[in-house]
């Protein structure tokens, strides 16, 4: 069984590309993202991120990237 280390990833959100559709927030199985006052995604629980990249894969504007740590 593979154990996924949590909280070691970096999430970059490009607000210029983002249209605040909420898909990244909805698809995150760990509730890492939440919406700010203008409905844009913000990272609210980074320690819960398991690098599944569901947010990244479902973003129609390529406005989010999950970055693993450098080896």
C-alpha positions in Angstrom: 0.0 0.0 0.0 1.3 3.5 -0.9 1.1 6.1 1.8 0.6 9.6 0.6 2.4 12.3 2.5 0.2 15.3 3.2 1.0 19.0 3.3 4.2 18.9 1.3 2.7 20.4 -1.9 2.5 23.9 -3.1 -0.7 25.2 -4.9 -0.4 28.1 -7.3 -3.6 30.0 -8.3 -3.5 32.4 -11.2 -6.2 34.9 -10.4 -5.7 36.6 -13.8 -6.7 33.4 -15.6 -9.4 32.3 -13.1 -13.0 33.1 -13.8 -14.2 31.9 -10.3 -16.3 29.1 -11.6 -15.8 27.0 -8.5 -14.9 23.7 -10.2 -11.6 23.4 -8.4 -13.3 23.9 -5.0 -16.1 21.4 -5.9 -13.8 18.6 -7.1 -11.2 18.7 -4.3 -11.9 15.5 -2.2 -9.9 16.9 0.7 -11.6 20.4 0.9 -8.2 22.1 0.5 -9.7 25.1 -1.4 -12.5 27.5 -0.4 -13.9 30.6 -1.9 -13.0 34.1 -0.9 -15.6 37.0 -0.8 -15.5 37.3 -4.6 -15.9 33.5 -5.2 -12.2 33.1 -6.2 -10.5 30.0 -4.8 -8.0 30.3 -2.0 -6.0 27.6 -0.3 -7.5 27.2 3.1 -6.2 23.7 4.2 -2.9 23.1 2.5 -1.9 20.4 5.0 -4.8 18.3 3.7 -3.5 18.2 0.1 -2.6 14.8 -1.2 -1.5 15.8 -4.8 -4.5 14.2 -6.5 -4.6 17.1 -8.9 -8.4 17.0 -9.2 -8.5 20.7 -9.0 -5.9 21.1 -11.7 -7.5 18.6 -14.1 -11.0 20.1 -13.8 -9.9 23.8 -14.2 -11.1 24.9 -17.7 -8.8 27.9 -17.6 -5.6 26.2 -16.4 -5.5 28.7 -13.5 -4.4 26.3 -10.8 -1.3 24.1 -10.4 -0.3 21.6 -7.7 3.4 21.5 -7.4 5.2 18.6 -5.6 8.3 19.3 -3.6 11.7 19.3 -5.2 13.7 16.2 -4.7 
